[in-house]
Amino acid sequence: MSRTALLVTHTGRRRSTEHARTVAADLIAAGFEVRVMAEEAGDLHLPGVVPVDGTAAAAEGAEIVFALGGDGTFLRAAELARPAKAPLLGINLGKVGFLAEAEIDDLDRAVGDIVRRNYTVDERLTLDVRAEFDGGPTIESWALNEVSVEKGSRAQMLELLVDVDGRPLSRYGCDGVVCATPTGSTAYAFSAGGPVVWPEVEALLLVPISAHALFSRPVVTAPTSTLSITVDPFTALAVLTCDGRRVYDLPPGARVTVQRGALPVRVVRLRAREFTDRLVAKFGLPVHGWRGSRR
């Protein structure tokens, strides 16, 4: 039976293109049909690949989706893998690459593990978002990391009312709020002062950004909760952003609803690794030389 892989990379970087060629060639040699994005096919210059459009059908029927690059490439690949329910493997060619499973030094081993089917698949919680406002179309989108509602004008503070499960929580004069998943807790939510949450935890996070309020602490809710953010009718223009990739203008009076996503993102795991070790490695945490007992 034919095996199929979709390869998503950052061809604007020479190093990424070279590694993508290597991965594609190895997969083809192992009997895979390798799909690549049509706009990237010309840069790869690799015979035997199948160009596909960047639609939801790109990963349909694929055994695996490779994302070669940084977290931005991973999130772009997730847009294709999620509707097809295809497992997604991130190989970090960027700086932090928190979403990636493997580093560039592990490239050959990672491809070999996929060929031998030596991997497992985790499901990562996502967010579904809906924005409604008078006189405009309803906006529907989703996110793996986070949904943010932020001020559209640098000079003006935003006034937001936050509800949890239909009950008002607080009004914030702020730069915005971030609604994040555990996967996204190490991304924008972390930068805004939110907690680091282990990816196996099922929960939703709400983190105010630069809030002028006595109660401005991050909130962690149940995975079944519904978070609602209403833009004050007399405040400034706001902006809705999903994973930093999909951006929408929100007029005063708009209401944004965030819930657990109907579809998770399926993420490949090549080997068992404690999340603590990932945190230490990615953030360069100072653990060496600790004089306490180590088990």
Protein Blocks (a to p, Z undefined) as FASTA:
>chain_A
ZZdddddddfkbmklmmmmmmmmmmmmmnopacdddfklmmmnopghiacddfbfklmgo
iabdcdeddfklmmmmmmmmmmnopacddddfblnommbmbdfklmmmmmmmmmnopacd
ddddddddddddehiacdddddfkbccdddfbfkbccdddddeehiafbdcddfbdcddd
fklmmmmmmmnopacddfkbgcdddddehiacfblcdcdddfkbccdddddfklccdddd
ehhlaccdddehiacdddddfbdcddddfbdcdfklmmmmmnopafehpabdcZZ
